[in-house]
Structure formats: structure tokens, C-alpha cells
Amino acid sequence: MKIAFLASRKGYLKVMGSLIQAALDHGHEALLLTDPGERKPGEATTAEDLAHWPRARVLPIQRGASLAPPLAREGAEALVGPSLHFVLSSIGSEEDIRAVRAAGVRLYSVDYIVEALNSRPEAYRLLDRTFYTSEYERSWHWHGSPFKEDFAALGQSLRSARSAISGSTMLDQLGLVDRGAVRRHLGIGPDKPVVLFMSLKMAVPEPRRRFLWGDGSALTRTARAVVHGNAGLVPEIWKGNGYRALAHAVRRFCDRAGAALVVKSREKNRDPRFLRNVADVFVERDDEVFPYTSIQLMGVADLCIHFQSGAVLEAAMAGVPSISIRVPLSDDQQKYPAHTFAFDVERGSLSNFPGVAWFTSPEGAVALLEGRTLADFRLDPAARRAYVERYLGFDDLGSSRRVLQVIEDDARVSSASRGAAPPA
């Protein structure tokens, strides 16, 4: 079988790298669809990225052009991608999606973190399967999201037929991490504990991040806040920089624990300079895709500190306890169901799960760390099992095999009943 994969962005390869490899290992042909005109900074895939799968064939596509003709010419039987309905709709039209399906190409959407929750119910009528990481996530999409009434209108039979639970194909890459090699690359000894600090995205249109926690003196940040119409933040600015206080608290924590502090960032995060100053190792690159950079670092971590990010899932999969610090959301971020789900702060939520993820406000983060060591943040095995069931679905690093099995099973059914109609 020939399976096409959306491979125009590095992020897509992080999500599907293990799935591409599983398809090749099962004797399938893999067709990697790239976009030479990819516009998202730092995301365009390179020849070096694609070289991880030498047996796959690369097919450049033109943004905005219909995918149906090239996929039909190549004889592709399936197309797989993260958030597939959203991505295809953004580069074309729903009519083109129908044309692809009418050409005999089955369509599969895999989950990235919890972005499947942003998929609108009409995607179920256009795609063959939408994969979810866990049953809890799928149930929330159907019954708890803003789309619940439209999902109810689809009916249980269609919802079940057009969805599946797979776990996270992205997190399968944990099995590829050579922990010794990662430590050597970072210059950290084999027995030294590691605290992984995932830096806050500052390049977000949310004023509290930029003006309360940004770089520069209080006077500089005050001037910026006033110029941008946020004079109301000035009293808080002069109470001190909470991000700087947190960074120094993490540094003191690492000193007490005898741990190396590894700060993971990306150039687009626009980190304040003080963050580099407290780190033993500052990792700004994010260009590795198989295994991807963050999962390599998580593989050697003893504790992860992050800002309500997807790192909470990576940490739980790796058996690493984490501290999740609440962050304010921009107006744009609050529009998405996935953010409603991911940024829930109730006990038992994605980032507030005692024994797995310790949740704290920005103001409480410094106090949480003071006087404590790594021994105070130990993973509770029973809590992790419950977390895996609710949010990860599986922890066997076999999610790619499950997705591939569904694709293979659908191919057998399609072959046995040629001429079957595409999704309604």
C-alpha cells in the first residue's frame, strides 16, 4: 500500500515520524508531501529532516493547488496528517477534500497533543478516521466541547465509525532516545540529576507576559506598557519581575539538589536574558525531528518545570514528575476547545494531577520550590497509571502501530468491497 504523509513542516514529522517508520517497516510505500513555499518561520522541512526515512519518496506539492491529481497519479491509497481537516481546509477547500476522497484516497487525522479537540464535527463526514490520544479526550470532544450539539446530531454510529483511540504517535519517539548520547552532547555526567525548564513563550499577544515578565528594567517595561495602552499594569510591574524571581528560585533549587539546569527554548520564544544566565545548559535549537529535541531532553530529566505546555504529556510518558505553572491566555488562544481542555486548572486536569503534575500559580511557584529538593517531587506510580489512562491512552510506545493497523484494516475492507462510497 502507498501511504502519503503531510511532511511540509518539522512539527508534522515530529508527530508522524514513528508512524512513517512503522509504515516502511511493514513493507508499505511512504510518500512524503513537502511544500517548498512553507511560510511558517523555522518550520519548513529540509533534506536533512527527510533523510531519516531514506526509503520514502518525497513529493513536493504547491500550496493552494488540488492534492487530488498528484495523489491519484501516484496511486496513493491513504493520506495522513495532524489535524488533517483543518490543514487541508487552510490550504484548499472542502471540495478539494471531497475530490481527494473521491479519487480513492482514504483520509486520516492523527492527534498532536490535544489538537484533535479543535476539529469540527463536519470533519467526521469528510475524513475516514480522526484519531484521539485517549478515550477521555474523545468523550470530552463529543460531550463536553462547544461542538457537543453538532456531535450529537451526527449520531453514535457515525461518531464511532469515524474515530479511533490510538495513543500519541509523537510520544512513540521516546523509545528512540539514547540517553547516554544526549547527556554526552549536553556535557552532563551520567549520574547527575537534571531539571528541565521549558521556557515561556513570550512572543504571544498577551500583555502580562510581555510587560510583567519580559526583559528590561521596570522603567523600560513601564514605558512599553504605557505606549501599548496597558498602563493598568504599571503598579504590578513595579512589584518586581516574577519571571526573574522564578528563574532564580529554580537555580537555587538545582543547587540544593546538585542538579544541572537545562533550559529548553526556541528562538521565537524571545526569552529574557536572565534566563540564559541561570542555566547550566541553554538549548535554543528545535531543529531535530527524529527523535525530536524536546523528547530527547525529557529522556534524561528528573523533573520538568513548564508553563501549562504539552511537556506535561511528554513528562508523564517518560515517568518524569513535572511542575506546571499557570499562564494567562491571549484572547485568540481562548477561542479554541483544545485550549479550554488543556488549560483547565481543576484538580485532576491535564496540568493539575497530584503525584504526576504539581500545579501552581506564577505567584506560588517560587514558594513551592523554596526549601525543597527533588525528593519532594516524586512520581506516584498509581497516579501515573490513572494519568496514562485518562490523558495518554497507552504508555507502550506503540501508538503508531495502532494507527497503522487501522489504516491496513480499512484497506482490506475497501479492497473487499470496491466501489464503496466515500464518507457522507
Secondary structure as the mmCIF struct_conf table of DSSP 4:
data_model
#
loop_
_struct_conf.conf_type_id
_struct_conf.id
_struct_conf.beg_label_comp_id
_struct_conf.beg_label_asym_id
_struct_conf.beg_label_seq_id
_struct_conf.end_label_comp_id
_struct_conf.end_label_asym_id
_struct_conf.end_label_seq_id
STRN STRN1 LYS A 2 LEU A 6
BEND BEND1 SER A 8 SER A 8
STRN STRN2 ARG A 9 ARG A 9
HELX_RH_AL_P HELX_RH_AL_P1 LYS A 10 ASP A 25
TURN_TY1_P TURN_TY1_P1 HIS A 26 GLY A 27
STRN STRN3 GLU A 29 THR A 34
TURN_TY1_P TURN_TY1_P2 PRO A 36 GLY A 37
BEND BEND2 LYS A 40 LYS A 40
TURN_TY1_P TURN_TY1_P3 PRO A 41 GLU A 43
STRN STRN4 ALA A 44 ALA A 44
HELX_RH_AL_P HELX_RH_AL_P2 ALA A 47 LEU A 50
TURN_TY1_P TURN_TY1_P4 ALA A 51 HIS A 52
TURN_TY1_P TURN_TY1_P5 PRO A 54 ARG A 55
BEND BEND3 ALA A 56 ALA A 56
STRN STRN5 ARG A 57 PRO A 60
TURN_TY1_P TURN_TY1_P6 ARG A 63 GLY A 64
BEND BEND4 ALA A 65 ALA A 65
BEND BEND5 LEU A 67 LEU A 67
HELX_RH_AL_P HELX_RH_AL_P3 ALA A 68 GLU A 74
TURN_TY1_P TURN_TY1_P7 GLY A 75 GLY A 75
STRN STRN6 ALA A 78 PRO A 82
TURN_TY1_P TURN_TY1_P8 SER A 83 SER A 83
HELX_RH_AL_P HELX_RH_AL_P4 LEU A 84 ILE A 91
BEND BEND6 GLY A 92 GLY A 92
HELX_RH_AL_P HELX_RH_AL_P5 GLU A 94 ALA A 102
TURN_TY1_P TURN_TY1_P9 ALA A 103 GLY A 104
STRN STRN7 ARG A 106 VAL A 110
BEND BEND7 TYR A 112 TYR A 112
TURN_TY1_P TURN_TY1_P10 ILE A 113 VAL A 114
HELX_RH_3T_P HELX_RH_3T_P1 GLU A 115 ASN A 118
TURN_TY1_P TURN_TY1_P11 PRO A 121 GLU A 122
HELX_RH_AL_P HELX_RH_AL_P6 ALA A 123 LEU A 126
BEND BEND8 ASP A 128 ASP A 128
STRN STRN8 ARG A 129 TYR A 132
BEND BEND9 THR A 133 THR A 133
HELX_RH_AL_P HELX_RH_AL_P7 GLU A 135 HIS A 143
TURN_TY1_P TURN_TY1_P12 GLY A 144 GLY A 144
BEND BEND10 SER A 145 SER A 145
TURN_TY1_P TURN_TY1_P13 PRO A 146 PHE A 147
HELX_RH_AL_P HELX_RH_AL_P8 LYS A 148 LEU A 154
HELX_RH_AL_P HELX_RH_AL_P9 GLN A 156 ALA A 161
TURN_TY1_P TURN_TY1_P14 ARG A 162 ARG A 162
STRN STRN9 SER A 163 ILE A 165
TURN_TY1_P TURN_TY1_P15 THR A 169 THR A 169
HELX_RH_3T_P HELX_RH_3T_P2 MET A 170 LEU A 176
HELX_RH_AL_P HELX_RH_AL_P10 ARG A 179 LEU A 186
TURN_TY1_P TURN_TY1_P16 GLY A 187 GLY A 187
TURN_TY1_P TURN_TY1_P17 PRO A 190 ASP A 191
STRN STRN10 VAL A 194 MET A 198
BEND BEND11 VAL A 204 PRO A 205
HELX_RH_AL_P HELX_RH_AL_P11 PRO A 207 PRO A 207
HELX_RH_PI_P HELX_RH_PI_P1 ARG A 208 LEU A 212
BEND BEND12 TRP A 213 GLY A 216
HELX_RH_AL_P HELX_RH_AL_P12 ALA A 218 VAL A 227
TURN_TY1_P TURN_TY1_P18 HIS A 228 GLY A 229
HELX_RH_3T_P HELX_RH_3T_P3 ALA A 231 LEU A 233
HELX_RH_AL_P HELX_RH_AL_P13 VAL A 234 ILE A 237
TURN_TY1_P TURN_TY1_P19 TRP A 238 LYS A 239
HELX_RH_AL_P HELX_RH_AL_P14 GLY A 242 ALA A 257
TURN_TY1_P TURN_TY1_P20 GLY A 258 GLY A 258
STRN STRN11 ALA A 260 LYS A 264
HELX_RH_3T_P HELX_RH_3T_P4 GLU A 267 ASN A 269
HELX_RH_AL_P HELX_RH_AL_P15 ARG A 273 VAL A 278
BEND BEND13 ASP A 280 ASP A 280
STRN STRN12 VAL A 281 VAL A 283
STRN STRN13 VAL A 289 VAL A 289
TURN_TY1_P TURN_TY1_P21 PHE A 290 PRO A 291
STRN STRN14 TYR A 292 TYR A 292
HELX_RH_AL_P HELX_RH_AL_P16 THR A 293 MET A 298
TURN_TY1_P TURN_TY1_P22 GLY A 299 VAL A 300
BEND BEND14 ASP A 302 ASP A 302
STRN STRN15 LEU A 303 HIS A 306
BEND BEND15 PHE A 307 GLN A 308
TURN_TY1_P TURN_TY1_P23 GLY A 310 GLY A 310
HELX_RH_AL_P HELX_RH_AL_P17 ALA A 311 ALA A 318
TURN_TY1_P TURN_TY1_P24 GLY A 319 GLY A 319
STRN STRN16 SER A 322 ILE A 325
HELX_LH_PP_P HELX_LH_PP_P1 PRO A 328 SER A 330
TURN_TY1_P TURN_TY1_P25 ASP A 331 ASP A 332
HELX_RH_3T_P HELX_RH_3T_P5 GLN A 333 LYS A 335
HELX_RH_AL_P HELX_RH_AL_P18 PRO A 337 ALA A 342
TURN_TY1_P TURN_TY1_P26 PHE A 343 PHE A 343
BEND BEND16 GLU A 346 GLU A 346
TURN_TY1_P TURN_TY1_P27 ARG A 347 GLY A 348
STRN STRN17 SER A 349 SER A 349
TURN_TY1_P TURN_TY1_P28 LEU A 350 SER A 351
STRN STRN18 ASN A 352 PHE A 353
TURN_TY1_P TURN_TY1_P29 PRO A 354 VAL A 356
STRN STRN19 ALA A 357 THR A 360
HELX_RH_AL_P HELX_RH_AL_P19 PRO A 362 LEU A 369
TURN_TY1_P TURN_TY1_P30 GLU A 370 GLY A 371
HELX_RH_3T_P HELX_RH_3T_P6 LEU A 374 ASP A 376
BEND BEND17 PHE A 377 PHE A 377
HELX_RH_AL_P HELX_RH_AL_P20 PRO A 381 TYR A 387
HELX_RH_PI_P HELX_RH_PI_P2 VAL A 388 LEU A 392
BEND BEND18 GLY A 393 GLY A 393
BEND BEND19 ASP A 396 LEU A 397
HELX_RH_AL_P HELX_RH_AL_P21 SER A 399 ALA A 416
TURN_TY1_P TURN_TY1_P31 SER A 417 GLY A 419
HELX_LH_PP_P HELX_LH_PP_P2 ALA A 420 PRO A 423
#
